[in-house]
Amino acid sequence: MTCGIYKIVNNKTNKIYVGSSKNIEVRIQGHLSNLKNKKHHSVKLQNSYNKHGPKCFTYEVLEECEIEDLFAREQVWIDSLDSYHSGYNASESSIYPTNKHSLRILDKNSKHIENIIYNLVEIQDMRDSIPTDIVVSCESLGAAASGKLKFIRYLRATEMLKNLLEDIAILPKDCEYTITKLSYGANSIRKYELKPVGPKYWLINKHNLLKSDYFYDQLIQIYINEISYDKYGRWILEEMSRRGIGFDPFRVDLKTQ
């Protein structure tokens, strides 16, 4: 099993398709099956396959990499080999979904997506209102929980983020706080508990592992990390980037918490 970036080459025209997979060998078999059955998402590759036949196509592993680096490295190869303009890739972006099923999902959730991005822009504007001398801890938001309600969960999480940041901005600064009992869903009320760290040893110990003076950065990083594990979450982040929307550099690294 090879995890990394690959290319499919038409040896007659030298045009290529660049892709990434945690199991390249299985992914290639999927490409071949879709091409044979005339169901491939790249119309350019499908038309070329129909014209030249399967014997003209071979594949090659371009590089091996870690799973978390797949999309970034795929984008580098798409750009360097110009496989969108001069090859068979259906999109300039390694993240943008191109198959009909994914596009239907995006279209169906377009209002949620716009509201998510709108909320994240509002959240950006709140950064300067969060004190840097107040200490808070939070382990997760649960934004990317699996199921059919992913975009709704992303949206509910941004709504809860705004509420949390509003509450944190007015907290007394003579105490350290932790966020617990996070709960939200499609039809449920967004709930959380923002409370002072109590005297229990286990609570203090856990809080010390997660606390941050730059809590705004920590909270946003948690959200981004959670949704980036899902392809639609990554698409939202990519769409923000395409629109020129991005968060300022983080002042805290979650890996050191």
N, C-alpha and C positions, 0 to 999 in steps of 0.2 A: 504494500500500500504506500503510494507516494503522495505526499501533501505538498502542493506547490503550484507553480504556474506552467502552463503548457501552450503549445501552438499547434493548430491544424493547418497543414500546408497543401495547397494545390501545386503539385510539382510541374504542372504544365504552364501555369500562369504566374507562379511564385507568390500569389496572394495568400494571406494568412488570416487565421482567426485566433485570437488570444483568449484564454480562459483560465480559471483557477478552480481548484478543488482540494478537499482534504483527502480524496482518494481518486487520483487522476485516472487510473486504469478503469475504474468503474464509470467515471464521468465520460470518458472517451466512448465506451460502449453505449452509453446513453445517447451521445451525439450521433453515432453511427446508426442506431436504431431509429432515431427521429428523422435522420436524413433519408434512410431507406423507406420509411413510411410517409415521407413528404410532410413532416410535422415540425421541422426545425424552426425555432423562433427567429433565426436570422434568414430573412428572405434572400439576401445576397449569397449566403453560403448555400442555401437550398437550391437556388437557380444554377449556381456553378456546379453543384453536385449532379443535378439533373442533366446538365449539358455534357460534362466531362466524364461522369461515371466514377464509381468508388475506387477504382484502381489508381486514379490520379492523386488520391489523398493519403497523406501520412501524418503522423503526429510526433511531436518531440517535446520532452520536458525542458523548459527554459531554466527553471531554478526550483530548488526545494526550499520551503520556508515553514515557519510556524503558522498554525491556523489563524491566530489573531493578526497576522501580517498579510493574509491572502489578498484582501481587497486593495491594500496600499501598493503591494508589489505588482498586482495585476494592472493597476492604473499606470504604473511606471512603464510596463511593457507595452500597453496599448498606446501610450504616448510616444515611446521611443521607436516602435515599429510602425506607427501610424496605421494601425490595423482597423481604425474606423473609416478614415477617408480613403485609404488605399487598399483596404482589405475587407474582411467579412464581418467584423463586429457590428452589431446592430445599434450600439450606443457608444458615445464618447466616454461615458462613465462606467467604471467597473461595478458600481453599486446599483445603478438604475435598472429596475426590473424591466425585462423586455418580453417575457412570455405573456400570452393572452390572459392567463389566470391572474397573474400578479397585477397586470394593468387594470383588470376589472376590479380588483380589490382596492387599488389606489383610487380609481374613479368613484367607486361606491363610498369611499371614506374621504373624499376631497374636502368636505366641510370640516371634518375632524382635523385633517391635516392643516388646513388654513388656521383653525382656531389654536392648534398646538403651537404653530410658528408665531402667531400673534401673541400668545401667552408668554412664549420664551423671549420675545422682544421686550415685552413689559417687564419680565423678570430681569433682563439685562439692565434696564433702567433703574432697578431697585438696588443695584450693587452698592452704591455710595451711601445708601441709607442704613446699611447694616454695620453696627459698631465692630471695630476690630479688637476691642478690649473686652469682649464678652465670650465666654467659653461654652460651647455647646457640642454635643455628640449625637451622631445618628449613624446607624449601621447600614440601613437599606430603605428603599422606598417601595419596592415591589412593582415598579412601573412596567417591567417587561414580563410579567407573569404570563404563562402560556394560556392559550384558549382563543376563542373567536372574537374576543373583545379587546384585542391589543391596542388598536388606535384609541378606543374609548379609555383604556387604562392609561395610555400616554397622556391623553387630554386631562383625565381626572388628576393624574400626578402633577401636571403643571398647575392646575387650579389649587391643589393642596400646597404646592411650593409657594405660590403667591401668598396664601393665607399664613403659612409658616413664617415667611420672611417679614410679613407685616407684624406678626406677633413678636418675633425676635427683636425687631427694631425698637420696641418699647419696653423690653424686659429690664428690670433692675440689674445693675452690673455687679452687685455684691455677692453673687452666687454663680455656681456652674450648673448647667442644665443638660438634660438629655431628652431625646424625643423617642417616645414609645407608642405602642398601640396604634400604629398606622393602619388605616382601613378605608378602602374605597372600592367602588365597582360601578357597573353601568347604572344601577338603580339605587345604590346605597349612598348615604350621606358620607362625605369625606370627614374622617375623624382622625385625631392624633392627640397625644398627651405630651405637653411640653412642661416638664416639671424639674425642680431642683434635684440635684443628685443627692440621694439619701445616704444614711450612715452605714448601710449594709456593705460589707467588704466586697461581695461579688459585683455589686452595682458600681461601686467606686472603681474597682479594678477594670471592669469592662469599659467604663466611661473613659478611663485614662488611656486606653488603647485607641479610642476613636475621637477624642476631643480635639477641637481645633479652634484657635483664635480667629482664623479666617473662615468662619463657618459658611459664609455665602459660597465661597469657592468649593468647599467640601460638598455642600448640598448639590450644587450644579454638577459637579463631577460624578457624584453618585447617580444622578439621573442619566447623564450622558453614557456612563459606563453600562448602566442597566439596559437602556434601549439599544445600544450599539451591538448587543449580542443577537439581535433579531434583524433580518434583512430589511424589514420595513422601517425599523427604527434607524438603521444606517441610512436608509433613503431619505428620511426626514432631515437628518444632519447634513446629508449631501445637498438636499434641496435648499437648505438654509445657506450653505456655502455658495451655491450657484446664484443666490440672490444677494450675495455680499453681506450676509448676516453671520456674525461669529462672536463667540465670547472672548473677552480679554484674557490674556495669559493668566493661568491659575497661580495663586500665591502659595498654594500648599499642594504637596504631592501625596495623594491618597496612599501610595505604596509605603510611605514612611510613617503612616498613622499607627 
